């Protein structure tokens, strides 16, 4: 296994612990589909439980770090330069319908730069992680962006309405964190979407960067209503041309 920093190690352990709850709750979703109460309260509950474990585990070792999380918003601690960015379940709609495509996402932002990121898909047992200047990995194996050069051979991910007619082969997966992890690992060739929150894409940004991809559009000082366009280097120009032409 490649050497990882203590901070990333904390992130991995926190995700592994929280994922046990998530896997168990996901197993329950099917029973809830038929109950009168309906699963949406259950998902909100699962989200909060996972978030609670993540925050507890992350702050156990770094009690001064601040936190930005989907459910709790910004939790200001003594250290506001180091911020854990958490999305307890990215892909809640999938989770709610019993579709096994969602992830826990944790990133560390330090001095306004994301320096480590982790996207863990507990059902497929795939852990994507990256640290600044150390490369991107999937379950300890180095990953890199796709090398395809022909647009017609490429597959892009988007969930955005804005991009519905860009003339590219696209998929809507319901999880921005996994979409970006898939760009980093070469499964998708690019990803574009608007109206995102920082916790949806924080981990993905460093994953793509460290896997050799390009992030064309991202405002690092925003926490919400973010638009992002990203792809492999080989297809970037052609992809942008298509996007801009529509």
Backbone bond lengths (Angstrom), bond angles and torsions (degrees), N, CA, C in turn:
res aa  C-N    CA-C-N  psi(-1)  N-CA   C-N-CA  omega(-1)  CA-C   N-CA-C  phi
1 X - - - 1.460 - - 1.530 110.21 -
2 X 1.339 115.37 139.23 1.466 118.30 178.41 1.522 109.23 -66.27
3 X 1.345 116.20 155.30 1.461 117.78 -177.23 1.532 108.99 -76.37
4 X 1.323 115.66 135.59 1.457 119.27 -179.76 1.517 109.81 -121.52
5 X 1.319 116.01 154.58 1.463 120.59 -177.35 1.530 110.63 -72.39
6 X 1.322 116.19 159.18 1.472 119.33 175.56 1.534 112.37 -56.08
7 X 1.334 116.77 -38.23 1.464 119.38 179.99 1.527 112.10 -62.92
8 X 1.312 116.56 -43.84 1.473 119.52 179.40 1.529 109.91 -65.76
9 X 1.320 114.86 -36.57 1.468 119.17 177.79 1.536 111.01 -60.27
10 X 1.332 116.36 -41.50 1.475 121.75 177.24 1.528 109.36 -61.16
11 X 1.345 115.84 -42.87 1.462 121.38 -178.71 1.530 111.01 -63.10
12 X 1.320 115.64 -43.92 1.474 120.73 -179.50 1.532 110.28 -62.01
13 X 1.337 115.17 -48.45 1.474 119.43 -178.97 1.533 111.00 -60.91
14 X 1.333 116.56 -42.05 1.471 121.10 -179.68 1.527 110.42 -62.50
15 X 1.337 116.47 -43.73 1.469 120.92 179.81 1.526 111.59 -65.27
16 X 1.318 115.66 -40.82 1.473 119.12 -179.70 1.523 110.68 -63.58
17 X 1.319 115.97 -40.08 1.462 119.77 179.75 1.539 110.66 -66.90
18 X 1.326 115.70 -48.26 1.467 120.83 -177.40 1.529 111.56 -65.34
19 X 1.324 116.09 -32.32 1.474 119.56 -175.80 1.529 112.38 -66.91
20 X 1.321 116.67 -25.39 1.472 119.44 178.77 1.525 110.46 -60.92
21 X 1.325 116.18 -42.16 1.472 122.27 177.35 1.528 109.67 -64.37
22 X 1.337 113.66 -43.08 1.466 119.66 -175.94 1.523 111.05 -64.02
23 X 1.316 116.29 -43.13 1.470 120.67 179.90 1.530 109.90 -64.27
24 X 1.322 115.24 -42.09 1.455 119.16 179.93 1.539 110.82 -64.63
25 X 1.332 115.63 -44.99 1.466 119.64 -179.69 1.523 111.69 -65.81
26 X 1.325 115.88 -36.71 1.471 119.10 178.86 1.526 110.45 -63.08
27 X 1.320 115.49 -35.62 1.461 120.55 176.11 1.528 111.92 -63.13
28 X 1.327 115.71 -27.39 1.459 121.35 -179.80 1.531 112.91 -80.44
29 X 1.339 116.53 -22.65 1.469 120.19 -173.77 1.518 111.54 -54.92
30 X 1.318 116.18 -40.95 1.464 119.19 -178.03 1.528 112.06 -60.22
31 X 1.319 117.87 -39.23 1.463 121.02 177.02 1.524 110.93 -64.41
32 X 1.340 114.88 -33.81 1.463 119.22 -176.33 1.519 113.02 -75.47
33 X 1.351 116.17 -24.54 1.461 118.80 -178.49 1.526 110.67 -57.29
34 X 1.320 115.91 -28.37 1.464 118.97 -176.55 1.533 113.02 -100.14
35 X 1.355 116.08 -7.32 1.468 116.97 -177.68 1.525 110.44 -81.17
36 X 1.328 116.47 160.04 1.461 121.22 -177.18 1.525 111.86 -69.72
37 X 1.321 115.60 -34.58 1.463 119.49 -173.60 1.531 111.45 -65.23
38 X 1.320 116.00 -31.07 1.470 118.54 179.56 1.519 111.01 82.96
39 X 1.321 116.75 151.39 1.464 120.50 -170.46 1.529 115.91 -82.11
40 X 1.348 119.85 -9.98 1.467 117.03 -170.75 1.533 113.39 -65.84
41 X 1.356 117.61 -37.34 1.474 119.46 176.32 1.515 109.26 -63.63
42 X 1.302 114.47 -36.98 1.460 121.06 -178.41 1.531 110.72 -62.40
43 X 1.334 116.19 -40.90 1.465 120.08 -178.88 1.527 110.39 -67.54
44 X 1.336 116.29 -43.26 1.467 119.93 177.52 1.525 109.33 -57.68
45 X 1.312 115.17 -40.77 1.455 121.42 177.41 1.522 112.73 -62.78
46 X 1.326 115.22 -45.71 1.471 121.10 178.98 1.525 109.48 -60.84
47 X 1.325 115.86 -45.68 1.463 122.45 178.01 1.526 110.67 -53.47
48 X 1.329 115.69 -48.51 1.470 120.70 -176.64 1.525 111.85 -67.97
49 X 1.338 115.74 -38.29 1.476 119.65 179.63 1.530 110.52 -64.88
50 X 1.324 115.51 -45.58 1.466 120.23 -179.15 1.524 109.66 -63.74
51 X 1.331 115.89 -44.43 1.465 119.96 179.71 1.532 111.11 -59.48
52 X 1.332 115.85 -43.58 1.465 121.03 -178.05 1.537 110.54 -59.30
53 X 1.337 116.05 -46.10 1.472 119.91 179.32 1.531 110.56 -63.29
54 X 1.337 116.18 -45.39 1.469 119.67 -179.36 1.525 111.06 -58.83
55 X 1.334 115.85 -49.11 1.470 119.26 -178.10 1.531 110.87 -62.75
56 X 1.331 116.15 -44.36 1.475 119.59 178.56 1.520 111.79 -58.01
57 X 1.334 115.49 -47.60 1.468 120.28 -177.14 1.532 112.08 -66.97
58 X 1.327 116.39 -41.02 1.466 120.17 -177.85 1.529 111.07 -69.87
59 X 1.336 116.01 -38.03 1.466 118.87 -177.22 1.530 112.89 -83.12
60 X 1.342 115.99 -14.62 1.461 120.01 176.87 1.531 108.59 -58.43
61 X 1.325 115.80 -44.42 1.467 119.96 -177.14 1.523 112.37 -90.27
62 X 1.316 116.32 -30.23 1.477 119.38 -176.94 1.523 108.28 -127.23
63 X 1.315 115.63 73.30 1.474 117.87 -168.83 1.527 114.00 -69.96
64 X 1.344 116.95 -16.40 1.464 118.67 -179.59 1.527 114.42 -90.16
65 X 1.345 116.36 -14.98 1.465 119.00 -178.53 1.532 110.12 -63.96
66 X 1.321 116.52 146.81 1.462 120.71 174.76 1.524 109.59 -86.59
67 X 1.333 115.95 170.85 1.472 120.70 -176.16 1.525 109.89 -135.99
68 X 1.325 115.64 137.36 1.467 120.51 169.71 1.525 105.74 -121.97
69 X 1.337 115.30 118.31 1.459 118.09 -175.24 1.514 111.01 -137.29
70 X 1.340 115.19 152.69 1.455 120.04 -176.80 1.518 112.31 -59.16
71 X 1.313 116.95 -45.91 1.466 119.79 -175.23 1.527 112.74 -79.07
72 X 1.322 117.67 -42.43 1.472 120.79 -173.07 1.515 114.99 -98.32
73 X 1.330 117.69 -7.22 1.464 119.80 -177.37 1.527 111.24 72.60
74 X 1.336 117.23 -145.57 1.467 121.04 -176.11 1.527 110.29 -92.61
75 X 1.316 116.27 123.59 1.464 121.66 176.03 1.528 106.45 -108.20
76 X 1.315 115.05 108.69 1.467 119.61 -174.51 1.522 110.37 -87.53
77 X 1.321 116.56 119.10 1.457 121.76 174.29 1.530 108.69 -112.49
78 X 1.333 116.87 -173.55 1.475 120.37 -176.19 1.522 112.32 -55.35
79 X 1.315 116.25 -42.30 1.464 121.23 -176.41 1.535 109.21 -96.74
80 X 1.337 116.01 106.05 1.473 118.88 -179.72 1.529 111.36 -98.55
81 X 1.333 116.49 -0.71 1.471 119.57 177.44 1.529 110.50 -84.03
82 X 1.333 115.49 -27.99 1.464 120.43 177.38 1.521 108.96 -107.87
83 X 1.325 115.10 119.77 1.472 119.68 -175.01 1.530 110.32 -129.80
84 X 1.325 115.78 124.42 1.465 120.42 170.68 1.536 107.22 -77.67
85 X 1.312 117.71 129.40 1.469 121.12 178.77 1.525 107.58 -113.39
86 X 1.336 115.33 120.57 1.468 120.09 -168.21 1.522 112.65 -125.43
87 X 1.326 115.35 132.39 1.466 120.43 165.65 1.525 106.24 -122.96
88 X 1.345 117.66 105.67 1.470 120.16 -172.99 1.530 113.12 -62.90
89 X 1.346 117.33 -42.19 1.473 119.95 174.31 1.521 107.54 -136.99
90 X 1.319 116.82 104.29 1.459 119.31 173.83 1.526 106.80 -92.50
91 X 1.321 115.89 112.16 1.461 120.82 -172.98 1.517 110.52 113.15
92 X 1.349 116.53 38.48 1.475 120.24 -176.01 1.526 112.16 -62.13
93 X 1.346 117.66 -34.93 1.474 119.11 -179.44 1.527 110.20 -64.07
94 X 1.325 116.37 -41.38 1.476 119.85 175.53 1.530 110.08 -60.12
95 X 1.323 114.82 -48.65 1.468 121.35 179.61 1.532 110.38 -54.07
96 X 1.316 115.41 -46.49 1.460 123.04 -178.06 1.529 113.08 -60.01
97 X 1.332 115.35 -33.48 1.473 119.66 -177.82 1.525 113.29 -97.57
98 X 1.319 115.49 9.52 1.463 118.74 178.57 1.522 113.55 75.04
99 X 1.336 116.63 23.40 1.476 120.50 178.23 1.525 108.68 -95.69
100 X 1.323 117.63 121.28 1.476 120.38 -172.03 1.525 113.75 -79.34
101 X 1.329 116.00 58.03 1.472 119.54 178.02 1.531 108.27 -139.78
102 X 1.329 115.30 87.37 1.460 122.16 178.83 1.521 106.95 -158.24
103 X 1.319 116.19 166.06 1.463 118.40 -174.98 1.515 111.61 -150.61
104 X 1.325 113.91 158.42 1.462 121.20 168.31 1.531 105.86 -95.28
105 X 1.322 116.21 134.06 1.455 118.84 -179.05 1.527 110.22 -125.68
106 X 1.325 116.25 128.77 1.466 121.23 177.62 1.527 108.61 -135.46
107 X 1.335 115.47 131.66 1.466 119.35 176.68 1.522 108.86 -132.54
108 X 1.318 115.62 160.21 1.464 120.42 175.03 1.524 108.22 -120.00
109 X 1.337 113.61 121.17 1.467 119.87 178.15 1.512 107.20 -104.82
110 X 1.326 116.51 128.58 1.454 120.79 -178.27 1.524 108.06 -130.98
111 X 1.330 117.34 124.69 1.474 120.94 -176.33 1.523 111.85 48.71
112 X 1.301 116.18 49.05 1.468 122.61 175.81 1.521 115.47 68.15
113 X 1.322 116.43 15.26 1.463 119.17 177.93 1.523 109.32 -129.95
114 X 1.320 115.84 137.97 1.461 118.36 177.86 1.529 108.07 -80.14
115 X 1.328 116.12 120.03 1.472 119.27 -174.57 1.527 113.04 -108.43
116 X 1.343 116.81 -17.23 1.468 118.30 170.49 1.511 110.06 -152.17
117 X 1.319 114.66 149.34 1.459 119.80 -177.66 1.512 110.81 -148.01
118 X 1.335 114.15 150.73 1.453 120.54 -176.29 1.524 108.74 -145.33
119 X 1.317 116.57 129.43 1.469 121.35 174.35 1.523 106.09 -124.77
120 X 1.337 115.85 117.83 1.465 119.62 -176.26 1.522 110.25 -117.08
121 X 1.322 115.62 119.44 1.461 122.55 175.25 1.526 106.73 -97.78
122 X 1.338 116.66 100.47 1.475 119.33 -170.66 1.524 113.51 -69.62
123 X 1.332 117.58 -28.98 1.461 119.89 -176.13 1.532 111.00 -74.71
124 X 1.336 115.94 -39.07 1.478 118.82 177.85 1.534 111.09 -90.41
125 X 1.323 115.73 -2.24 1.457 122.56 -176.73 1.531 111.63 52.22
126 X 1.334 114.57 50.78 1.467 120.31 177.69 1.522 108.80 -117.26
127 X 1.312 114.36 120.51 1.454 119.46 178.15 1.528 109.97 -114.16
128 X 1.320 114.77 113.78 1.469 121.87 177.16 1.527 106.94 -98.76
129 X 1.330 117.07 132.20 1.463 117.30 176.40 1.525 110.52 -149.69
130 X 1.329 114.81 156.88 1.469 120.68 -179.38 1.517 109.04 -152.81
131 X 1.333 114.24 150.19 1.459 120.44 172.05 1.514 108.12 -132.78
132 X 1.311 114.90 151.31 1.462 120.52 -177.63 1.533 111.26 -53.60
133 X 1.325 114.95 127.65 1.474 123.10 178.84 1.530 114.91 63.88
134 X 1.346 116.92 19.35 1.469 118.68 -178.71 1.521 113.48 -125.07
135 X 1.336 117.45 2.62 1.465 119.46 179.59 1.516 113.24 87.19
136 X 1.331 115.27 170.84 1.463 122.41 178.50 1.517 109.58 -112.95
137 X 1.331 115.17 147.32 1.463 120.06 -174.98 1.522 111.33 -137.09
138 X 1.310 114.89 150.31 1.466 121.87 169.24 1.520 106.20 -123.95
139 X 1.341 116.34 116.02 1.473 121.12 -177.61 1.532 111.76 44.97
140 X 1.314 115.74 50.92 1.475 124.20 175.70 1.525 115.67 74.09
141 X 1.340 117.58 2.08 1.468 118.42 176.12 1.512 109.34 -106.52
142 X 1.315 115.74 134.51 1.470 121.59 -178.12 1.534 109.87 -59.90
143 X 1.319 116.81 137.38 1.474 119.75 175.57 1.524 110.66 -122.51
144 X 1.342 114.44 152.37 1.464 120.30 176.85 1.515 110.08 -138.92
145 X 1.332 114.59 157.62 1.468 118.92 -179.93 1.529 110.37 -67.70
146 X 1.323 114.53 164.57 1.459 122.13 -177.35 1.535 111.96 -63.85
147 X 1.330 115.60 156.39 1.465 119.89 179.56 1.537 111.57 -112.71
148 X 1.325 117.06 11.58 1.470 119.52 -177.23 1.525 111.38 -63.43
149 X 1.334 115.10 144.40 1.463 119.27 -177.18 1.524 112.84 -114.78
150 X 1.337 116.78 -14.04 1.468 119.80 -177.59 1.517 110.08 -104.79
151 X 1.328 116.03 125.49 1.466 120.37 -178.61 1.516 112.94 -55.31
152 X 1.347 115.49 -40.02 1.472 118.50 -175.31 1.534 112.51 -67.78
153 X 1.319 116.66 -14.68 1.477 119.33 177.65 1.539 111.50 -94.61
154 X 1.333 115.79 -2.99 1.469 120.01 -172.87 1.521 113.21 -95.00
155 X 1.318 113.91 156.55 1.462 121.37 176.51 1.531 107.94 -128.45
156 X 1.331 114.84 128.25 1.461 120.38 -177.51 1.523 110.64 -116.97
157 X 1.316 115.30 153.86 1.463 119.72 177.84 1.522 109.23 -112.22
158 X 1.321 115.60 139.68 1.459 121.09 173.07 1.520 107.98 -157.85
159 X 1.323 115.91 149.37 1.458 118.37 170.40 1.519 109.00 -120.23
160 X 1.331 115.00 7.26 1.459 119.67 -171.74 1.510 113.81 -88.12
161 X 1.319 116.01 139.02 1.465 123.21 176.01 1.531 109.03 -65.19
162 X 1.326 114.86 -40.62 1.461 122.01 -176.18 1.534 112.09 -52.92
163 X 1.323 116.17 -30.88 1.470 120.15 -172.51 1.523 112.86 -103.12
164 X 1.327 117.75 21.31 1.463 115.78 -168.88 1.531 114.52 -71.36
165 X 1.353 117.89 -20.54 1.464 118.63 -178.68 1.523 113.95 -119.19
166 X 1.302 117.61 37.90 1.471 117.72 -175.43 1.530 113.11 -80.82
167 X 1.321 117.36 4.25 1.461 119.60 174.63 1.510 114.51 71.82
168 X 1.331 116.57 21.56 1.464 120.68 178.14 1.525 107.79 -117.08
169 X 1.327 116.20 155.70 1.466 119.28 176.11 1.525 108.23 -75.53
170 X 1.325 115.43 115.44 1.468 118.67 -175.61 1.524 112.06 -124.08
171 X 1.311 113.85 160.87 1.458 122.51 175.36 1.522 108.37 -129.42
172 X 1.324 116.22 146.23 1.464 121.00 171.67 1.514 106.58 -111.64
173 X 1.314 117.35 111.46 1.469 118.22 -174.51 1.525 112.40 -99.89
174 X 1.323 117.64 -21.28 1.462 120.39 -178.94 1.515 115.14 88.73
175 X 1.337 117.50 5.14 1.469 120.28 176.82 1.527 109.99 -142.76
176 X 1.334 115.73 105.39 1.470 120.29 -178.69 1.527 111.55 -63.88
177 X 1.337 116.14 -36.37 1.472 119.83 -179.44 1.533 110.27 -61.35
178 X 1.336 116.09 -45.45 1.468 119.14 178.95 1.525 111.43 -70.85
179 X 1.339 117.10 -34.76 1.468 119.17 176.81 1.524 110.40 -56.81
180 X 1.319 116.54 -45.48 1.470 119.56 -178.78 1.525 111.80 -71.36
181 X 1.320 116.25 -35.96 1.472 119.48 176.00 1.532 109.52 -62.71
182 X 1.339 115.87 -36.79 1.470 120.43 179.43 1.529 111.78 -71.16
183 X 1.327 117.47 -30.53 1.472 119.65 173.36 1.531 108.41 -66.59
184 X 1.327 116.15 -43.85 1.473 120.79 -179.34 1.526 111.56 -60.81
185 X 1.344 116.20 -33.34 1.471 118.67 -176.44 1.531 112.28 -96.46
186 X 1.335 117.06 5.40 1.470 120.18 175.31 1.514 115.37 82.62
187 X 1.324 117.57 5.01 1.477 119.40 177.92 1.528 109.77 -73.22
188 X 1.332 115.81 -45.49 1.468 121.02 170.09 1.519 107.73 -102.27
189 X 1.324 115.36 154.43 1.468 119.52 179.13 1.523 112.00 -93.72
190 X 1.348 115.57 -20.00 1.461 118.85 177.99 1.508 110.53 -168.64
191 X 1.326 114.82 171.77 1.466 121.57 -178.22 1.519 108.40 -149.84
192 X 1.328 116.98 136.11 1.470 119.77 175.27 1.521 109.23 -145.10
193 X 1.318 114.73 136.57 1.454 119.83 -178.46 1.525 110.16 -163.74
194 X 1.333 114.88 152.49 1.466 119.08 175.89 1.528 109.57 -115.85
195 X 1.338 115.13 174.82 1.474 121.92 178.06 1.531 113.88 56.96
196 X 1.299 116.18 44.86 1.464 120.58 178.26 1.528 109.71 -101.87
197 X 1.326 115.11 160.05 1.458 120.71 171.88 1.520 108.81 -102.80
198 X 1.324 115.80 157.36 1.463 119.14 -177.23 1.528 111.71 -57.64
199 X 1.352 116.69 -37.55 1.479 117.94 -177.70 1.524 112.70 -68.43
200 X 1.343 118.29 -17.49 1.478 120.44 176.82 1.528 111.33 -71.54
201 X 1.329 116.12 -31.69 1.478 119.65 -166.64 1.526 115.29 -126.72
202 X 1.345 117.00 -3.84 1.472 119.18 -175.04 1.534 112.03 -55.53
203 X 1.318 116.41 -48.28 1.476 120.15 179.87 1.519 110.70 -66.54
204 X 1.327 115.23 -39.90 1.466 120.38 -178.59 1.512 112.92 -60.52
205 X 1.329 116.15 -34.17 1.462 120.48 -177.88 1.525 111.06 -61.33
206 X 1.326 115.96 -48.71 1.470 117.97 -179.27 1.529 111.18 -73.27
207 X 1.334 117.06 -32.68 1.476 119.74 176.52 1.528 110.92 -59.39
208 X 1.339 116.05 -47.28 1.473 120.16 -178.82 1.528 110.64 -67.65
209 X 1.330 115.98 -45.63 1.469 119.22 -179.99 1.524 111.82 -57.71
210 X 1.324 115.57 -47.01 1.470 119.91 -175.86 1.525 112.78 -75.41
211 X 1.347 116.39 -14.68 1.469 119.55 177.15 1.531 110.53 -93.76
212 X 1.333 115.85 5.76 1.467 120.04 175.51 1.519 114.74 91.27
213 X 1.332 117.26 15.78 1.457 119.88 179.62 1.522 112.82 -89.96
214 X 1.326 114.95 -179.62 1.464 121.29 -179.64 1.521 108.97 -119.51
215 X 1.318 115.90 134.68 1.472 120.35 171.57 1.523 106.17 -107.96
216 X 1.327 116.15 111.38 1.463 119.67 -175.91 1.511 112.71 -82.71
217 X 1.317 115.02 -34.30 1.448 118.01 -168.62 1.512 108.97 -140.76
218 X 1.330 116.06 114.42 1.456 119.55 177.05 1.523 107.30 -170.05
219 X 1.321 116.64 126.92 1.454 119.91 178.46 1.527 109.43 -100.45
220 X 1.324 115.69 108.93 1.472 118.60 -172.17 1.532 113.64 -72.81
221 X 1.328 116.84 -8.74 1.466 118.61 179.83 1.532 112.50 -96.23
222 X 1.314 115.56 2.67 1.461 119.33 179.64 1.520 109.99 -103.37
223 X 1.320 116.45 149.31 1.469 120.00 175.16 1.514 112.68 -108.28
224 X 1.339 116.42 -19.08 1.467 118.26 178.02 1.526 111.22 -145.24
225 X 1.322 115.00 174.19 1.470 122.39 -174.20 1.527 111.57 50.57
226 X 1.313 114.69 42.41 1.469 120.38 -179.24 1.527 108.92 -88.83
227 X 1.323 114.93 141.60 1.468 119.42 170.93 1.522 106.65 -109.37
228 X 1.315 116.02 140.36 1.467 118.45 179.15 1.519 110.28 -136.09
229 X 1.317 114.85 139.54 1.460 121.96 174.70 1.524 105.70 -132.18
230 X 1.313 116.32 127.52 1.461 118.94 -176.16 1.523 110.52 -152.26
231 X 1.319 116.48 151.62 1.473 119.12 178.56 1.529 110.15 -165.40
232 X 1.327 114.06 -178.67 1.469 119.58 171.76 1.520 107.85 -70.58
233 X 1.322 116.54 162.17 1.468 120.47 -179.56 1.528 111.41 -68.43
234 X 1.330 116.88 -36.30 1.465 119.41 -172.44 1.526 112.95 -69.20
235 X 1.333 117.24 -27.34 1.469 118.82 -174.36 1.534 111.46 -108.51
236 X 1.324 116.54 -1.80 1.459 120.73 -170.01 1.528 114.41 -56.81
237 X 1.335 115.62 -50.54 1.472 119.24 -177.30 1.522 112.06 -60.56
238 X 1.331 116.03 -45.46 1.471 120.51 -179.18 1.523 111.21 -64.59
239 X 1.329 116.06 -40.79 1.459 120.33 179.23 1.533 110.61 -62.04
240 X 1.334 116.13 -46.72 1.467 120.44 -178.99 1.519 111.61 -61.89
241 X 1.339 115.07 -39.44 1.464 120.43 179.22 1.534 109.79 -59.30
242 X 1.317 115.13 -45.49 1.468 119.93 178.25 1.529 111.90 -61.49
243 X 1.327 114.85 -47.75 1.467 119.84 -178.46 1.533 110.34 -60.83
244 X 1.329 115.71 -42.90 1.469 119.17 -176.28 1.528 112.64 -74.36
245 X 1.326 116.56 -22.63 1.466 119.91 -178.87 1.518 113.13 -79.02
246 X 1.338 116.31 -17.53 1.473 118.02 -174.93 1.522 112.39 -96.94
